[in-house]
Amino acid sequence: MNLANVIESHASDQVALISRGRTTTYGELSEQVARLRGGLLRLGLEPGERVAIVAANNWYAVVSYLAVIGSGLVAVPLNPQSPAAELQWELESVGAAAVVLGPTGQGTFEEDDLRGVGSIRYVVRTGSSEDGLDLDELMSGQPAPVVDVPPDTLAVLIFTSGTAGSPKAAMLTHANLFSNIQQALAAQPDRQGAEDVVFGLLPLFHIFGLNVVLGLSLATGSSVLLVERFDPSSALEAIERHGVTVIAGPPTMWAAFAGMPGVSEESFASVRTAVSGAAKLPVEVAQAMEARFGVHLDEGYGLTEASPVVTASSGTGAPFGSVGVPVPGLELRIVDDAGADVLIGDVGNLVVRGPNVFAGYWEDTEATDRVIVDGWLHTGDMAVVDDAGFVYIVDRAKDLVIVSGFNVYPAEVEDVLLHHPAVAGCAVVGVPHPYTGETIRAYVQVRPGFSVEEEELVGFCADRLARYKCPNKIWFVDEVPHSVTGKVLRRHLRDQT
């Protein structure tokens, strides 16, 4: 099998992608992907080698992704807006053999930033390059067929904070990704199909965007409207102009729509399916969307390690606040700390098992063994099930912060801050934010004899971390609180905010 085959069975004249004002049919997409496959294989890249893709949500990212996995290589989609230091670390940690640099939207990553990453042999980019390969030239040769691989072959590495700890690359196989597409489709009472136009805002370096929006849409022959940057006004214009029928996005997007003044109640008239995920959906946002526009938001739950969909609420009658029921083919349990099932209505640890559960973390057996126990993935989230069988997420791994749907672990931000010469100690917590759900706040203890301003520390983080991981507020404290065992008492600080 090969996940890249999902595009091969659709009508050749059906629109597959709408990107930068241009349409690409499934016939054109199949030919373009085949030519890029041929170009990649002619470079001498071996099956299993990692190829990073640094691009915004556009045609370049999609064609590169399908060509890479279709060649038996491993795709590593990366955030084009991450600072160079973070991208370099990610490339080095997976031993990337090649990098495809597409248009990156507001990203600032350049080819020069790749110097020093010793594993990289090839750089492919759009336009001329002194040292790299031109994408168009690479696609100018003979096409190559899809490489058939065993189902458990690694297809994608997605960087995630995991259910605990610092960022890791989650290993997702062809079978993992395809299984979850099938599970998501089976959970839909009104199946997505070739007549649908899907709003492609969720970034393709995020598993929600990569497999739920893109993968599921390509598997069903839908058209994907790729959106590189989100602006509520222009987004509404695009939804109306293209007759978008399916929208999946984070709560921040829905909050922006719900709060827009002067918007016609007919703006979402073409939309028949609206899904929220990646972070907890505030009930008031869901109620506002339904009251203003007649759009019912179906909330789901998932995580990268599950490829990602775990539960869905579409067509189930789930009340606001619930994430629905498990998708077909997935086992879900809520257990106590001893691993025994809790009673209905009691809060416990959410664990899942199914064909969509990932193969582990890249070159980190210890971290893998911590989250997969006896075949069950321990999500790190706390949940409860009501008498009707609906699942509610009530808490999560205590230190995890979710900013605009992206996981941020305080330890990663603290590690960066502690590299500043003026910082003696620090603690990072998440605090509520009306637009992003949560935002990062840092508490910093300054070394004796040093002086540092908030703006300097924020800038120091911005040079080393993705924007959503950076503190937007720093409070200076005399001492960072610790437990008797030396652990930072983040909850104590959080309770004081």
HUFEN-V648052 format. One record per backbone hydrogen bond with DSSP energy under -0.5 kcal/mol. NH is the residue of the N-H (numbers start at 0). CO is the residue of the C=O. E is the energy in kcal/mol with one decimal. If there is no record, write none. Layout:
# HUFEN-V648052
nh:NH co:CO e:E
nh:NH co:CO e:E
This chain:
# HUFEN-V648052
nh:4 co:1 e:-2.2
nh:5 co:2 e:-1.9
nh:6 co:3 e:-1.1
nh:7 co:4 e:-1.8
nh:9 co:6 e:-0.6
nh:13 co:10 e:-1.5
nh:15 co:23 e:-3.0
nh:16 co:23 e:-2.1
nh:17 co:223 e:-2.5
nh:18 co:21 e:-2.8
nh:21 co:18 e:-1.8
nh:23 co:16 e:-2.5
nh:25 co:13 e:-2.6
nh:26 co:11 e:-2.1
nh:28 co:24 e:-2.9
nh:29 co:25 e:-2.4
nh:30 co:26 e:-1.8
nh:31 co:27 e:-2.7
nh:32 co:28 e:-2.7
nh:33 co:29 e:-2.0
nh:34 co:30 e:-2.0
nh:35 co:31 e:-2.1
nh:36 co:32 e:-2.5
nh:37 co:33 e:-2.1
nh:38 co:34 e:-2.0
nh:39 co:35 e:-2.6
nh:40 co:36 e:-2.5
nh:41 co:37 e:-2.0
nh:42 co:38 e:-0.9
nh:42 co:39 e:-0.5
nh:43 co:40 e:-1.4
nh:44 co:39 e:-1.1
nh:47 co:71 e:-2.0
nh:48 co:45 e:-2.3
nh:50 co:73 e:-3.1
nh:51 co:97 e:-2.5
nh:52 co:75 e:-2.0
nh:53 co:99 e:-2.9
nh:54 co:52 e:-0.7
nh:54 co:77 e:-0.6
nh:55 co:102 e:-2.8
nh:57 co:55 e:-1.5
nh:61 co:57 e:-1.7
nh:62 co:58 e:-2.7
nh:63 co:59 e:-2.1
nh:64 co:60 e:-2.3
nh:65 co:61 e:-2.5
nh:66 co:62 e:-2.3
nh:67 co:63 e:-2.6
nh:68 co:64 e:-2.2
nh:69 co:65 e:-1.9
nh:70 co:66 e:-0.9
nh:70 co:67 e:-0.9
nh:71 co:68 e:-1.4
nh:72 co:67 e:-1.9
nh:73 co:48 e:-2.6
nh:74 co:72 e:-0.6
nh:74 co:154 e:-2.6
nh:75 co:50 e:-2.2
nh:77 co:52 e:-2.6
nh:79 co:77 e:-0.6
nh:81 co:78 e:-1.6
nh:84 co:462 e:-0.6
nh:85 co:82 e:-0.5
nh:86 co:82 e:-2.1
nh:87 co:83 e:-2.8
nh:88 co:84 e:-1.9
nh:89 co:85 e:-2.2
nh:90 co:86 e:-2.6
nh:91 co:87 e:-2.4
nh:92 co:88 e:-2.4
nh:93 co:89 e:-1.3
nh:94 co:90 e:-0.6
nh:94 co:91 e:-0.7
nh:95 co:90 e:-2.1
nh:96 co:49 e:-2.6
nh:97 co:49 e:-1.3
nh:98 co:121 e:-1.8
nh:99 co:51 e:-2.9
nh:100 co:98 e:-0.6
nh:100 co:123 e:-3.8
nh:101 co:53 e:-2.0
nh:101 co:99 e:-0.7
nh:106 co:103 e:-2.3
nh:108 co:79 e:-0.8
nh:112 co:109 e:-1.4
nh:113 co:110 e:-2.0
nh:114 co:111 e:-1.3
nh:116 co:113 e:-2.1
nh:117 co:115 e:-1.2
nh:119 co:116 e:-1.5
nh:120 co:96 e:-3.3
nh:121 co:96 e:-1.5
nh:123 co:98 e:-3.3
nh:124 co:132 e:-2.9
nh:125 co:100 e:-1.2
nh:132 co:122 e:-3.7
nh:134 co:124 e:-2.7
nh:137 co:133 e:-2.2
nh:138 co:134 e:-1.5
nh:139 co:136 e:-1.4
nh:140 co:137 e:-0.5
nh:143 co:33 e:-1.9
nh:146 co:69 e:-3.1
nh:147 co:145 e:-0.6
nh:148 co:0 e:-2.6
nh:152 co:149 e:-2.1
nh:154 co:171 e:-2.4
nh:155 co:171 e:-2.3
nh:156 co:74 e:-2.5
nh:157 co:155 e:-0.5
nh:157 co:169 e:-1.9
nh:158 co:156 e:-0.5
nh:159 co:167 e:-3.1
nh:167 co:159 e:-3.6
nh:169 co:157 e:-3.1
nh:169 co:167 e:-0.7
nh:170 co:359 e:-2.9
nh:171 co:155 e:-2.6
nh:171 co:169 e:-0.7
nh:173 co:152 e:-2.0
nh:174 co:150 e:-2.4
nh:176 co:172 e:-2.2
nh:177 co:173 e:-2.5
nh:178 co:174 e:-2.7
nh:179 co:175 e:-1.8
nh:180 co:176 e:-1.7
nh:181 co:177 e:-2.2
nh:182 co:178 e:-2.4
nh:183 co:179 e:-2.7
nh:184 co:180 e:-2.2
nh:185 co:181 e:-2.3
nh:186 co:182 e:-1.3
nh:187 co:184 e:-1.5
nh:188 co:186 e:-0.6
nh:190 co:188 e:-0.6
nh:195 co:192 e:-1.9
nh:197 co:222 e:-3.5
nh:198 co:245 e:-2.7
nh:199 co:197 e:-0.8
nh:199 co:224 e:-3.2
nh:200 co:198 e:-1.2
nh:205 co:202 e:-1.5
nh:208 co:202 e:-0.6
nh:209 co:205 e:-2.6
nh:210 co:206 e:-2.5
nh:211 co:206 e:-0.9
nh:211 co:207 e:-1.0
nh:212 co:207 e:-1.9
nh:213 co:208 e:-2.3
nh:214 co:209 e:-1.6
nh:215 co:210 e:-1.3
nh:216 co:212 e:-1.0
nh:217 co:213 e:-2.8
nh:218 co:214 e:-2.0
nh:219 co:215 e:-1.3
nh:220 co:216 e:-0.7
nh:221 co:216 e:-2.3
nh:222 co:195 e:-2.6
nh:223 co:15 e:-2.6
nh:224 co:197 e:-3.2
nh:224 co:222 e:-0.6
nh:225 co:17 e:-2.4
nh:225 co:223 e:-0.9
nh:226 co:199 e:-2.6
nh:227 co:225 e:-0.5
nh:230 co:228 e:-0.6
nh:234 co:230 e:-2.8
nh:235 co:231 e:-2.2
nh:236 co:232 e:-1.9
nh:237 co:233 e:-2.3
nh:238 co:234 e:-2.4
nh:239 co:235 e:-2.2
nh:240 co:236 e:-2.8
nh:241 co:237 e:-2.4
nh:242 co:238 e:-0.6
nh:243 co:238 e:-2.0
nh:244 co:196 e:-2.5
nh:245 co:196 e:-2.0
nh:246 co:272 e:-2.3
nh:247 co:198 e:-0.7
nh:248 co:274 e:-2.2
nh:252 co:249 e:-0.9
nh:253 co:249 e:-1.5
nh:254 co:250 e:-2.8
nh:255 co:251 e:-1.8
nh:256 co:252 e:-2.1
nh:257 co:253 e:-2.9
nh:258 co:254 e:-1.7
nh:259 co:256 e:-1.3
nh:262 co:259 e:-0.6
nh:266 co:263 e:-1.7
nh:268 co:265 e:-2.0
nh:270 co:267 e:-1.2
nh:271 co:244 e:-2.5
nh:272 co:244 e:-2.0
nh:274 co:246 e:-2.8
nh:275 co:297 e:-2.3
nh:276 co:248 e:-1.5
nh:281 co:279 e:-0.6
nh:284 co:281 e:-0.8
nh:285 co:281 e:-1.6
nh:286 co:282 e:-2.5
nh:287 co:283 e:-2.0
nh:288 co:284 e:-2.3
nh:289 co:285 e:-1.7
nh:290 co:286 e:-2.5
nh:291 co:287 e:-2.8
nh:292 co:288 e:-1.9
nh:293 co:289 e:-1.2
nh:294 co:288 e:-1.6
nh:295 co:293 e:-0.6
nh:296 co:294 e:-0.6
nh:297 co:273 e:-2.8
nh:297 co:295 e:-0.5
nh:298 co:296 e:-0.7
nh:299 co:275 e:-2.2
nh:300 co:310 e:-1.5
nh:302 co:307 e:-1.8
nh:305 co:302 e:-2.5
nh:306 co:303 e:-2.1
nh:307 co:302 e:-0.7
nh:309 co:300 e:-2.8
nh:310 co:300 e:-2.1
nh:311 co:324 e:-2.4
nh:315 co:312 e:-2.1
nh:316 co:312 e:-0.6
nh:317 co:312 e:-0.6
nh:321 co:318 e:-2.1
nh:322 co:390 e:-2.5
nh:323 co:390 e:-0.5
nh:324 co:311 e:-2.5
nh:326 co:309 e:-2.1
nh:329 co:326 e:-1.4
nh:330 co:352 e:-3.1
nh:332 co:350 e:-2.7
nh:334 co:348 e:-2.5
nh:335 co:339 e:-2.8
nh:338 co:335 e:-2.0
nh:341 co:333 e:-2.5
nh:344 co:384 e:-1.6
nh:345 co:342 e:-2.4
nh:347 co:382 e:-2.2
nh:348 co:334 e:-3.5
nh:349 co:380 e:-2.9
nh:350 co:332 e:-2.5
nh:350 co:348 e:-0.6
nh:351 co:376 e:-2.0
nh:352 co:330 e:-2.2
nh:354 co:328 e:-0.5
nh:356 co:353 e:-1.6
nh:357 co:304 e:-3.1
nh:358 co:170 e:-2.5
nh:359 co:170 e:-0.5
nh:361 co:168 e:-3.1
nh:363 co:360 e:-1.8
nh:367 co:363 e:-2.0
nh:368 co:364 e:-2.8
nh:369 co:365 e:-1.1
nh:370 co:366 e:-1.0
nh:370 co:367 e:-0.8
nh:371 co:367 e:-2.4
nh:372 co:370 e:-0.7
nh:372 co:375 e:-2.5
nh:373 co:371 e:-0.5
nh:375 co:372 e:-2.0
nh:376 co:351 e:-3.4
nh:377 co:370 e:-3.5
nh:377 co:375 e:-0.6
nh:378 co:349 e:-1.9
nh:378 co:376 e:-0.8
nh:381 co:394 e:-2.3
nh:382 co:347 e:-2.5
nh:383 co:391 e:-2.1
nh:385 co:389 e:-2.1
nh:388 co:385 e:-1.9
nh:390 co:323 e:-3.0
nh:391 co:383 e:-2.5
nh:393 co:381 e:-2.1
nh:393 co:391 e:-0.6
nh:394 co:381 e:-1.6
nh:399 co:396 e:-1.7
nh:400 co:407 e:-2.5
nh:402 co:400 e:-0.6
nh:402 co:405 e:-2.5
nh:403 co:401 e:-0.6
nh:403 co:435 e:-2.7
nh:405 co:402 e:-2.1
nh:407 co:400 e:-2.8
nh:409 co:398 e:-0.7
nh:409 co:407 e:-0.6
nh:411 co:408 e:-1.4
nh:412 co:408 e:-1.1
nh:413 co:409 e:-2.9
nh:414 co:410 e:-2.1
nh:415 co:411 e:-1.4
nh:416 co:412 e:-2.3
nh:417 co:413 e:-2.5
nh:418 co:415 e:-1.4
nh:419 co:416 e:-1.9
nh:422 co:419 e:-1.9
nh:423 co:421 e:-0.6
nh:423 co:444 e:-3.0
nh:424 co:444 e:-1.5
nh:426 co:442 e:-2.0
nh:428 co:440 e:-2.5
nh:430 co:438 e:-2.3
nh:432 co:436 e:-1.5
nh:436 co:432 e:-1.3
nh:437 co:435 e:-1.5
nh:438 co:430 e:-2.1
nh:440 co:428 e:-2.7
nh:441 co:472 e:-2.3
nh:442 co:426 e:-3.3
nh:443 co:441 e:-0.5
nh:443 co:474 e:-2.7
nh:444 co:424 e:-3.2
nh:445 co:443 e:-0.6
nh:446 co:421 e:-2.6
nh:449 co:446 e:-2.1
nh:456 co:452 e:-1.7
nh:457 co:453 e:-2.4
nh:458 co:454 e:-2.3
nh:459 co:455 e:-2.1
nh:460 co:456 e:-2.1
nh:461 co:457 e:-2.2
nh:462 co:458 e:-1.5
nh:463 co:460 e:-1.7
nh:464 co:460 e:-2.1
nh:468 co:465 e:-1.7
nh:469 co:465 e:-0.6
nh:469 co:466 e:-1.4
nh:471 co:439 e:-2.1
nh:472 co:439 e:-0.8
nh:474 co:441 e:-3.0
nh:476 co:443 e:-2.5
nh:480 co:478 e:-0.5
nh:482 co:486 e:-2.6
nh:485 co:482 e:-1.8
nh:488 co:480 e:-2.3
nh:489 co:487 e:-1.6
nh:492 co:488 e:-1.4
nh:493 co:489 e:-2.9
nh:494 co:490 e:-2.4
nh:495 co:491 e:-0.6
nh:495 co:492 e:-0.9
nh:496 co:492 e:-0.6
nh:496 co:493 e:-1.1
